[in-house]
């Protein structure tokens, strides 16, 4: 395993995150999970051969086909103000995930960079997950703009 991947796994395990790892032709992968008041979800980390580290929070919600347009609207509005990371929606199967990533080619993937990237990821998922759930369920009468405004005003 690469030093960068070892550093990712060491940070996760040192912070008490459960981990499972695998290596394939595309890079090194770690699976973990995160729990907050908003829910429990799976997370994946990936260090590739091009010296990039990506971390994903996988929404515990799968979006049914009839709700995908509304969720796409919600996620697009959520993405607008994000400085680090972005939401992704697979229009084929309804999977929603949040990605944060860094290209560290020519440098070192240090514990502070790993910490900042991972914590930024789970904090953003935690913030927007309740609105995502409301949008998936389609109840409450709020449109995406109103949900995002309420979330971002705190």
FENLIN-V317392 format. One record per backbone hydrogen bond with DSSP energy under -1.0 kcal/mol. NH is the residue of the N-H (numbers start at 1). CO is the residue of the C=O. E is the energy in kcal/mol with one decimal. If there is no record, write none. Layout:
BEGIN
nh->(NH;NH)
co->(CO;CO)
e->(E;E)
END
This chain:
BEGIN
nh->(6;7;8;9;10;11;12;13;14;15;16;17;20;22;24;27;28;29;30;31;32;34;36;41;43;44;45;46;47;48;51;53;54;55;56;57;58;59;63;67;68;71;72;73;74;75;76;77;78;79;80;82;86;88;90;94;97;98;99;100;102;104;107;110;114;115;116;117;118;119;120;121;122;123;124;125;126;127;128;129;132;133;134;135;136;137;138;147;148;149;150;151;152;153)
co->(2;3;4;5;6;7;8;9;10;11;13;12;31;29;27;24;47;22;45;20;43;41;39;34;32;56;30;54;28;52;48;102;46;100;44;98;42;96;94;64;65;67;68;69;70;71;72;73;74;75;76;79;99;97;95;90;88;57;86;55;53;51;104;108;110;111;112;113;114;115;116;117;118;119;120;121;122;123;124;125;128;129;130;131;132;133;134;143;144;145;146;147;148;149)
e->(-2.6;-2.1;-2.0;-2.6;-2.6;-2.3;-2.5;-2.9;-2.5;-1.6;-1.3;-2.8;-1.4;-2.1;-2.7;-1.1;-2.8;-3.3;-2.3;-3.0;-2.6;-2.6;-2.9;-2.5;-2.7;-2.2;-2.9;-2.5;-2.4;-2.3;-1.6;-2.7;-2.5;-3.1;-3.3;-2.1;-3.1;-2.6;-2.6;-2.1;-1.3;-2.3;-2.7;-2.0;-2.2;-3.1;-2.3;-2.1;-2.2;-2.7;-1.3;-1.3;-1.9;-2.9;-2.8;-2.8;-2.2;-2.4;-2.9;-2.3;-2.2;-2.3;-2.6;-1.2;-2.4;-3.0;-2.6;-2.3;-2.6;-2.9;-2.0;-1.6;-2.3;-2.1;-1.9;-2.3;-2.4;-2.0;-2.3;-2.0;-2.2;-2.7;-2.2;-2.1;-2.8;-2.6;-1.6;-2.2;-2.7;-2.3;-2.3;-2.5;-2.9;-1.6)
END
